[in-house]
Amino acid sequence: MKILLSDRPLSLDLGDRKDLVYFDLSRMKIANCVGCFGCWTKTPGRCVIRDDGVKVYPCLAKSDRALYVSRVKYGGYDTVMKTMLERAIPVQQAFIRLLDGETHHVQRSVVPKRATIVAYGVQDEEEKALFRRLVARNAKNMSFQSYDIHFTDEESVEEVVRREVEAWERS
């Protein structure tokens, strides 16, 4: 399964791809994580907030390819994407493991994935470097086997996404 998460509408013709799930996060009702840890204690593996976020994170856990489209703000994911990524905590367990000498959460049936991040709105090289460090740190908690970051301007986002989806078809 492949997943495409975007913080903005994309007018791409994704055709009849049954193995590709597309979520336009900007059109979904996704509340902020409240940090209650109910997904670990009360309803293990399921968020207690019943909104559109519960449709996304199970697909994210099952996907082997992930494409994230996000504006970059202050070196991090912008609000829409960051909110969803924080709400995906039910795919992790409360337990800690050692990974490369660091502590990270144990995953809950998460498929390792190859990820691509299309980042737009970056202001300068310092912000790019900060975002690269963030993605590298997140990759360990998000089960990325590998990842690529494509920095682009806002006008070119759809073209970069289209090329990446076409590359998925060839691989």
N, C-alpha and C positions, 0 to 999 in steps of 0.2 A: 504494500500500500504506500502511496505517496500523498503528502499533504502540502498544501499551499496556504499559508496564513498571511494575510495582507492587512495592513492598517488603513488601506484606502481601496476604493473600488477599482477593479481592473476590468477593462473591456476586452478581454482576451477570448478568443474562440478556443475553448478547451475541448471541443468536440465531444465524442462519446466515450471518453476515457473512464472506464469503470474502476480503475485502480488509482484514480486521482480524486482527492477530496479538496475542495476549495472553500475556504472560509474568509469572507470579507468581514473582518472584525469590526470595522467602522459602522456596520449596519446591524450589529448584534448587541443585545443587552447583556453586558458582562460587568458585574459588580466587582469592586475591589475585594481582595482577600482580607478577611478581618483578623486573621491570625489566631483563630480559635482552636486549631489543630483537631477539629472534629473529623476531618478526613483521615486522621491517624488513629483517633480513639473512639469516637462515637459511631462513625460510618466508614470503617477502613476502606480506603481506595475510592471513596466518593465524597465530593464536596457537599457540605450541608446547605450551601446556597443554591437554590434551584432557579437558575437562569440559563442563558444560552451557553455559558462557559462549560456546562456539563456535557454539551455536545462535542466540544472541541478536544479536551484533553484525552478522552479515550482513543480518538483517532490519532492524536499525536503520539501516544504510547505505542500504537500498532504500526506506525509508519516506519519504513526503512529509508525513505528519502523525505527530506523536509526542506521547504523553501519558505523563508521568512522575508517579508517585505516590510521595511520599517523606516520611517524618518528617524534620524539620529538627532537627539537633543542633549546637549551638554555631555557628549561622549557615551550616551546610553540609548537604549531603545526609547522611543517616544511613548507617551502614556497608553495608547491603545494596545500596543504590543506588550509593553511591560505588564499591564494589568492581566492580560491573558497568560503570560508566562508565569506570573506569580500564582494565578489560579490553577495552574497545572501541578501544584504540589501533591495532589492525591496520587500521582503516578510514582511517588517516592514513599518510602516507609520512614518511620521515626528513627529507625536504627541507623547506626553509623558504621562505615567501613573505611579501611585504609586504601587509598588509591594514589599511587605515585608518591607515597610518603605524606599524603594529606588526608584529612577526614572528609568524607562525602556521604550523602545519604544512600542507603540501599534502594535500588530501583524495584518497582513492583511490576514485573512482567513487561518491561519496556524493551522494545526492539532496538538494538543499536542502529544508528542511522548516519547516513551521509547527509550533511546539511549544507545549504547555501543560504547566505544572508545577502539580500539586496538592500543596501543602506543608502539612503538619499538624504539630502539636506545638510551634509557635513560642511562645516564652515572652514576648516583648515587642517593642516597636517597633524597638529597636536590633538585635535578632536578625533581624527582617524586613528591615531596611535592609542588613544584612550579606549575607543570602541573595540579595536583589535584585542586589547588586553581583557576587556569585559567578555567578549565572545570566547576567548581562550579559557577563561575561568569558568564560564557557563557550560562550555562543551563537556566538562567532566561531570557535571550534575545533570546534563540533558542527554546523556548517552550518545554523544557524537563520536562515531568512529573517525570521521574526518569532517572538515568543513572548509568552505571558501567564502570569502567576503567580497562582494562586488560593490564598490562605491560608485555611485552615479548621480546625475542631477535629476531633478524631479521630472523633467520632460522625457527622459530616457528610460524611466522605470519599466514601462510596459514592454519595451523592446528587449531589455535585459531579461525580464521574466520569460518572455516568449522564447528567447534563445535557450534558456535553461530548461524549460519544459520540453522543447524539441530535443535537447541533448539527452534528457531522460528516456525518450522514446528510442534513441539509438543505442542506449547502453543496456 
